[in-house]
Amino acid sequence: MKTLIIILAFFSCLISYGQEFVLTPANTKVSWTGYGELGGFKQEGSIKIKSGTLLIEKDVITSAEIIIDMKTIEHADPSLSDHLSKKDFFWSKKYPTARLESTSIDNEMVSGNLSIRGVTQLIQFPYEKVKMGKNIIIKGKITIDRTLYEIKYNSSSYFQDLGNYAIKNTFDLNFEIKI
C-alpha cells in the first residue's frame, strides 16, 4: 500500500509540473518551400532538427525550444543545397544552427523568438495538435521573411530588374512532431 501511494504521488507530480518531451530528428519532420516572384515557381526540400524540448502540462503545450541544424538543409539538386548553405542564404558554416524559443503558447498559436544567422526576430504561427492512437502529432506552418535575417539574395526589395530570378522574401517551414 505504501508503495502504491509513493507511485501515485510521483505520477501526480509529473502531471502537476508537466512532462518534458525531447525532440530529435527521429520524431520530427521539417520541410521548406521557397517561391519565385513570378508564376507558380517553387523549390522544396527538407531540414532536420538538431535537438529540442516541449513542455506539456495537462495536455497543453506550455513551452518549446527547438534547435535546427542548418547544415542539413537539402534539396533534390545538390548544387541548390550547397548554395543554400553558403553566404547568400543561411551561411551554415558560420551559423550552423537556428533557434526557436517560445515566449507564449495557447491552444492554436505560438509566439516566440526565432534566431537565424545571428539575428533574432519575434514570430507567431498557428499549430494544431492531433491525437493518433497512442501518439500526439503536432503540426503547423511557419512563414518567415528571410530579409529580416539579412538574407537578401535575389530579393526584389533590394535589387532591381531581376525578372525570373527574383525570389520572394518569404519562405515556409512545415513541421510535424510526433510525441
Residue pairs with C-beta under 8 A, 6 or more apart in sequence:
15 57
15 58
16 57
17 57
18 55
18 56
18 57
18 58
18 62
19 55
19 56
19 57
20 53
20 54
20 55
21 53
21 54
21 55
21 56
21 179
22 51
22 52
22 53
23 49
23 51
23 52
23 53
23 54
23 66
23 177
24 49
24 51
25 48
25 49
25 50
27 177
27 178
27 179
28 48
28 49
28 52
28 175
28 176
28 177
28 178
29 46
29 175
29 176
30 46
30 47
30 48
30 49
30 68
30 173
30 174
30 175
30 176
31 44
31 45
31 46
31 47
31 173
31 174
31 175
32 44
32 45
32 46
32 47
32 73
32 171
32 172
32 173
32 174
33 42
33 43
33 44
33 171
33 172
33 174
34 42
34 43
34 44
34 167
34 168
34 171
35 41
35 42
35 43
35 167
35 168
35 170
35 171
36 42
36 164
36 166
36 167
36 168
37 156
37 162
37 166
37 167
37 168
38 163
38 164
38 166
43 75
43 80
44 75
45 73
45 74
45 75
45 76
45 80
45 81
45 84
46 72
46 73
46 74
47 68
47 69
47 70
47 72
47 73
47 74
47 173
48 68
48 69
48 72
49 66
49 67
49 68
49 69
50 67
50 68
50 69
50 97
51 66
51 67
52 64
52 65
52 66
52 67
53 63
53 64
53 65
54 61
54 63
54 64
54 138
54 177
54 179
55 61
55 62
55 63
55 64
56 62
56 179
60 105
60 107
61 105
61 129
61 138
62 105
63 102
63 105
64 100
64 101
64 102
64 105
64 110
64 112
65 99
65 100
65 101
65 102
66 99
66 100
66 101
67 97
67 98
67 99
68 97
68 98
68 99
68 100
69 96
69 97
70 85
70 90
70 92
70 95
70 96
70 97
70 98
71 85
71 92
71 96
73 81
73 84
73 85
73 90
73 92
74 81
75 81
75 84
83 89
84 90
85 91
85 92
85 93
87 94
88 151
88 153
89 146
89 151
89 153
90 98
90 116
90 117
90 151
91 117
94 117
95 116
95 117
95 118
98 114
98 115
98 116
98 117
99 113
99 114
99 115
100 112
100 113
100 114
100 115
100 123
101 112
101 113
102 110
102 111
102 112
103 111
103 112
103 113
103 122
104 110
104 111
104 112
105 111
107 129
108 126
108 127
108 128
109 124
109 125
109 126
109 127
110 124
110 125
110 126
110 127
110 140
111 122
111 123
111 124
112 122
112 123
112 124
113 120
113 121
113 122
113 123
114 120
114 121
114 122
114 123
114 142
114 144
116 144
116 149
116 151
117 149
117 150
117 151
119 148
119 149
119 150
121 148
121 149
123 142
123 144
125 140
125 141
125 142
125 143
126 140
126 141
127 138
127 139
127 140
128 138
128 139
128 140
129 136
129 137
129 138
130 136
130 137
130 138
130 139
131 137
135 178
135 179
136 178
136 179
137 176
137 177
137 178
138 175
138 176
138 177
138 179
139 174
139 175
139 176
139 177
140 174
140 175
141 172
141 173
141 174
141 175
142 172
142 173
142 175
143 170
143 171
143 172
144 170
144 171
144 172
144 173
145 169
145 170
146 152
146 155
146 169
146 170
146 171
147 155
147 157
147 158
147 169
152 158
152 159
153 167
154 162
154 165
154 166
154 167
155 166
155 167
155 169
156 162
156 166
157 169
159 166
